[in-house]
C-alpha cells in the first residue's frame, strides 16, 4: 500500500495506474489461493480435521 501511495505523492504515476496495480495484485493473489486450494483440497479451513479418539472408535472418546 505504501509504495502505491508514495508513487502518487512523488507524482510519477496517475491515480488510475496505482488503482489498476492494486487490482491486478489482488486478482493475482486470489488466483494463486484458488489454485493452491484446488491442488491441495485437504488443507485449509474447509478441510476435514484429524480423527478424534483412538483408532476404531469412530470419533468417540473412551468413557
Protein Blocks (a to p, Z undefined) as FASTA:
>chain_A
ZZmmmmmmnopacfklmmmmmmmmmmmmmmmmmmmmmmmmmgcjkbccddedjehklopa
cZZ
